């Protein structure tokens, strides 16, 4: 899959917030962390690319459980694939993934490792209050429209591949608000007419985006 442009998206608060599953009555403290890596139908904060500032929505149905079972997805620390917390390979393994009306929910038991203990403590303290995923999508499965406020809206209709997930602190999406933030770079798109053609989208340079909150 050489040449695929990997993108990273993070959400914070609400459904994205990783939580510890409550321990059974009289049982030992739970080490199960769960949350949503993807939430459908929620508009992102303002993102930036080479070509423009934009908002994004992952459409309901963009990914299914059947397709997740065809992928090798790692739950990591900070998208570092050497810091593995859990893994789902063709639907089997220590990372449990389900899809419902909200989005893609993950669940895993933090391993008894340094990274597992770190993840458990940071979630317990609330220092990591979001979730993130790295993905790829074919631009033919994305649509663009210029809104009345002159912000581009990108709709992801199908996710082609998910590479990994992680608990996160820096949001691109936020459950409680979609209030605008200042983008880290300013881009102009003076010569782009609306609606945006699929050819224009496919011809854009490959990109790898990581979103930072300022």
C-alpha positions as CSV (number, residue, x, y, z in Angstrom):
1,X,0.0,0.0,0.0
2,X,2.8,2.3,-0.8
3,X,1.8,5.9,-1.6
4,X,-1.2,5.9,0.6
5,X,-1.6,9.2,2.5
6,X,-2.0,8.5,6.2
7,X,-4.0,10.9,8.3
8,X,-4.4,11.2,12.1
9,X,-7.5,12.4,13.7
10,X,-8.2,12.9,17.5
11,X,-11.3,13.6,19.5
12,X,-11.6,14.7,23.1
13,X,-14.3,14.6,25.7
14,X,-17.7,13.0,25.4
15,X,-17.8,9.7,23.6
16,X,-14.1,10.0,22.7
17,X,-13.0,10.0,26.4
18,X,-11.4,6.7,27.4
19,X,-12.7,5.4,30.7
20,X,-12.0,2.5,33.0
21,X,-14.7,-0.2,33.0
22,X,-16.1,-0.6,36.4
23,X,-14.8,-3.6,38.3
24,X,-17.2,-6.4,39.3
25,X,-18.5,-6.0,42.8
26,X,-15.8,-7.4,45.2
27,X,-13.4,-7.9,42.3
28,X,-10.0,-6.4,41.8
29,X,-9.5,-3.0,40.2
30,X,-10.4,-3.0,36.5
31,X,-7.7,-2.6,33.9
32,X,-10.1,-2.4,31.0
33,X,-10.0,0.8,29.0
34,X,-12.7,1.6,26.6
35,X,-13.9,4.5,24.5
36,X,-14.7,5.6,20.9
37,X,-11.9,6.1,18.4
38,X,-14.3,7.3,15.7
39,X,-17.6,9.1,16.2
40,X,-19.9,9.4,13.2
41,X,-21.6,12.5,12.1
42,X,-19.7,15.0,14.2
43,X,-18.1,18.0,12.6
44,X,-14.4,18.6,13.4
45,X,-12.7,21.7,14.5
46,X,-10.9,23.7,11.7
47,X,-8.2,21.6,10.2
48,X,-5.4,22.7,7.8
49,X,-3.9,21.1,4.7
50,X,-1.6,22.3,1.9
51,X,-4.6,23.6,0.0
52,X,-7.1,25.1,2.5
53,X,-8.6,25.2,5.9
54,X,-11.5,22.9,6.3
55,X,-13.8,21.0,8.6
56,X,-14.5,17.2,8.4
57,X,-17.2,14.7,9.1
58,X,-16.8,10.9,9.2
59,X,-20.1,9.8,7.8
60,X,-22.1,6.9,9.4
61,X,-21.3,3.7,7.7
62,X,-17.8,4.9,6.7
63,X,-16.4,1.7,8.4
64,X,-18.1,-1.5,9.4
65,X,-17.3,-4.4,11.7
66,X,-16.9,-6.7,8.7
67,X,-14.2,-4.5,7.3
68,X,-12.5,-4.0,10.6
69,X,-12.1,-7.8,10.7
70,X,-10.0,-7.6,7.6
71,X,-7.5,-5.2,9.1
72,X,-4.5,-5.4,11.5
73,X,-5.1,-2.6,14.0
74,X,-2.9,-1.8,17.0
75,X,-3.8,0.2,20.0
76,X,-0.7,2.2,20.8
77,X,0.8,4.9,23.0
78,X,1.1,8.1,21.0
79,X,0.9,6.4,17.7
80,X,4.2,4.7,18.4
81,X,3.7,1.2,17.1
82,X,6.5,-0.1,19.3
83,X,4.4,0.8,22.3
84,X,1.6,-1.7,21.8
85,X,-1.3,-1.9,24.3
86,X,-3.5,-4.3,22.3
87,X,-4.0,-5.6,18.8
88,X,-6.8,-6.8,16.6
89,X,-5.7,-9.0,13.7
90,X,-8.5,-10.0,11.3
91,X,-11.0,-9.6,14.2
92,X,-9.0,-11.7,16.7
93,X,-6.8,-10.6,19.6
94,X,-6.7,-8.4,22.6
95,X,-8.3,-5.3,21.1
96,X,-12.0,-5.6,20.8
97,X,-13.7,-3.3,18.2
98,X,-17.4,-2.9,17.6
99,X,-19.4,-0.5,15.4
100,X,-22.7,1.0,16.5
101,X,-24.8,4.1,15.7
102,X,-22.3,6.3,17.6
103,X,-19.1,5.1,15.9
104,X,-16.2,2.7,16.4
105,X,-15.8,1.6,20.0
106,X,-12.7,0.0,21.4
107,X,-12.0,-2.0,24.5
108,X,-8.8,-3.6,25.8
109,X,-7.2,-4.7,29.0
110,X,-4.1,-2.7,29.8
111,X,-1.2,-5.1,29.8
112,X,1.0,-5.5,32.8
113,X,3.9,-3.6,31.2
114,X,5.4,-0.2,31.7
115,X,3.3,1.2,28.8
116,X,0.2,-0.5,30.1
117,X,0.6,0.9,33.6
118,X,1.3,4.3,32.1
119,X,-1.9,4.3,30.0
120,X,-3.9,3.1,32.9
121,X,-2.7,5.8,35.2
122,X,-3.1,8.6,32.7
123,X,-6.6,7.6,31.9
124,X,-7.4,7.2,35.6
125,X,-6.1,10.7,36.3
126,X,-7.9,12.2,33.2
127,X,-4.6,13.4,31.6
128,X,-5.5,11.6,28.4
129,X,-9.1,12.4,27.8
130,X,-9.5,11.6,24.1
131,X,-8.9,9.0,21.5
132,X,-7.1,9.1,18.1
133,X,-6.8,7.0,15.0
134,X,-4.6,6.8,11.9
135,X,-6.3,6.1,8.7
136,X,-6.3,6.2,4.9
137,X,-9.1,6.9,2.5
138,X,-9.3,7.0,-1.3
139,X,-10.2,10.5,-2.4
140,X,-12.9,9.0,-4.6
141,X,-14.7,8.2,-1.4
142,X,-14.6,11.8,-0.1
143,X,-16.7,14.8,-1.1
144,X,-16.0,18.5,-0.6
145,X,-18.3,21.5,-0.5
146,X,-17.7,25.2,0.1
147,X,-20.1,26.4,2.8
148,X,-21.6,29.8,3.1
149,X,-19.0,30.8,5.8
150,X,-16.3,30.0,3.1
151,X,-15.0,27.0,5.1
152,X,-14.6,23.8,3.1
153,X,-16.4,20.8,4.4
154,X,-14.9,17.4,3.8
155,X,-17.1,14.3,4.1
156,X,-15.4,11.0,4.5
157,X,-17.9,8.4,3.2
158,X,-15.6,5.3,3.3
159,X,-12.4,4.7,5.3
160,X,-10.1,2.5,3.3
161,X,-7.8,1.4,6.1
162,X,-7.2,2.0,9.8
163,X,-3.6,1.5,10.9
164,X,-3.7,2.2,14.6
165,X,-5.6,3.8,17.5
166,X,-4.4,5.5,20.6
167,X,-5.7,7.4,23.7
168,X,-4.9,11.0,23.1
169,X,-4.8,14.6,24.5
170,X,-4.9,16.8,21.4
171,X,-8.2,17.1,19.7
172,X,-9.3,17.5,16.1
173,X,-12.9,16.7,17.1
174,X,-14.6,17.7,20.3
175,X,-17.8,16.2,21.5
176,X,-19.0,19.2,23.5
177,X,-18.4,22.0,20.9
178,X,-17.3,22.7,17.4
179,X,-16.3,26.2,18.1
180,X,-13.7,27.5,15.7
181,X,-10.0,27.7,16.7
182,X,-7.2,29.4,14.9
183,X,-5.5,27.0,12.5
184,X,-1.8,26.6,12.8
185,X,-1.2,27.7,9.3
186,X,-3.2,29.9,6.9
187,X,-3.9,28.8,3.4
188,X,-5.8,30.4,0.6
189,X,-7.8,28.7,-2.1
190,X,-8.7,31.6,-4.4
191,X,-9.0,29.7,-7.6
192,X,-11.2,26.8,-6.4
193,X,-14.8,26.9,-7.5
194,X,-17.6,25.2,-5.8
195,X,-18.5,22.3,-5.7
196,X,-15.0,20.8,-5.6
197,X,-14.4,18.3,-8.4
198,X,-13.2,14.8,-7.6
199,X,-10.4,15.2,-10.1
200,X,-9.1,18.2,-8.1
201,X,-9.3,16.2,-4.9
202,X,-7.4,13.2,-6.4
203,X,-4.7,15.4,-7.9
204,X,-3.8,17.0,-4.6
205,X,-0.4,16.1,-3.1
206,X,-0.2,13.2,-0.7
207,X,-0.4,14.4,2.8
208,X,0.2,13.3,6.3
209,X,-1.6,15.4,8.9
210,X,-1.3,15.5,12.6
211,X,-3.7,17.9,14.4
212,X,-2.5,20.1,17.2
213,X,-4.7,22.2,19.5
214,X,-3.4,25.7,20.3
